[in-house]
Amino acid sequence: MRLPRAGRLLCDRDSGLAFAIAAAGPIRYACSPMGEEMKDHQRQIGRLAVQAGKRFPLQVCQSRAGYYVGTLDEEGLPYSRESTEYWRDRVAAERAIETGTWTQKTSL
């Protein structure tokens, strides 16, 4: 079995978790599933990320405050929180993206 090298990002399609492989081992970040079955909102690019010179897809991310619309960088680390809102559960945040009922933040 070949192990991924440090700095790689792996996504578990079943659990919807991204794993950043660090030198000390994997670090887990909650995000929407990625890969071939990306949802339409994940093909959208984060506006604040673009303002900072990056092009990262929108995802439902999680922090201690709740679920939010955001982006992850190349290493799978949180990069930008794009929504002003937080939601209590992932389904509500995904629904907000799919229906366009979320508010874009104007600055990082």
N, C-alpha and C positions, 0 to 999 in steps of 0.2 A: 504494500500500500504506500503510495506516494503522498507525503504530507505537504500542504501548501506552505510557501515561504512567508516570512514576516512581511507585513505591508499589504497583503492580499485581502480582499473582501469576499466572503462567501455568504450566500443567502440560502437559507433552508426554505424551500417552497412550501413545505407542509406546515411549518409553524409560523412563517412570515417573519422570521428573525434574521438579521444580518449579523455576521460574525467578522470582526476585524481581527486578523491574525497579527498579534504583536509578538515581540521576542519572548515575552514571559508567558504567552499562551493566548487563547482567544478572548476577546472582549465582546460582550453581547450588546447589541443595540436593537431595539424594537423598531421595525419599519414594515411597510407593506411588502408583500411578496414581489420579487423582481424576476426578470428573466423573460422567456418567450411569452408568457401569459401576462405581461404588464397590462394594467388597466389603462384606459385612455388618459386619465388624469396624470398617470406617471410619465406619459410622453410629453406633458406640458413642462415647461422649464420655469424654475423659480425666478421671479422678477428681481428680487433682492440679490439673489446669487448673480444674476446677469449684471446688475449694477456694480457688483464687486469684481466683475471680470470672469466669472465662472458660468458654466452651463450645466446645471444639475437638475434632474427631473423632480417634480413635486412628488411627495410621498406623505403618507400619514405616519407621523413620528410620535414618540412618547417621551414625556419627561415626568418629573414628580408632580407637576401642575396638571397633567392630563395629556390628552392626545391633541396634536396640532398639525397643521399643514406646514411642511418644511422640506428641507433638502439635506442630503448627506454628501460629504466630500468623497474624493477618490478612495480614501481609506475607510469609509463607512462611518466617519465621525459626524455628528451634527454640524451643519454648516450655517443654515439660515432658518429662522422661524418666519414663514411667510404669512401666516394667519394671525390676526389679532385675537381670535378666539381660541379657547381650549375646550375640548369635549371630554365627557366622563368615560366614553367608550369608543373603541375603534370604529364600530359600525356607524355611529353618528358622525364621526369625522369623515369617513369615506362617503357617506350620503351627502354631506355638505359639499365636498369636492365635486361629486357627480352631478349635483343639482345646481352648482354655482352659488350656493348660499353661504359663502364664507367671505370674510373681509380681508383684502390684501393689506399687509402692513406697508407703510411708506418709507421706513428706514430701518436699518439694522439696529 
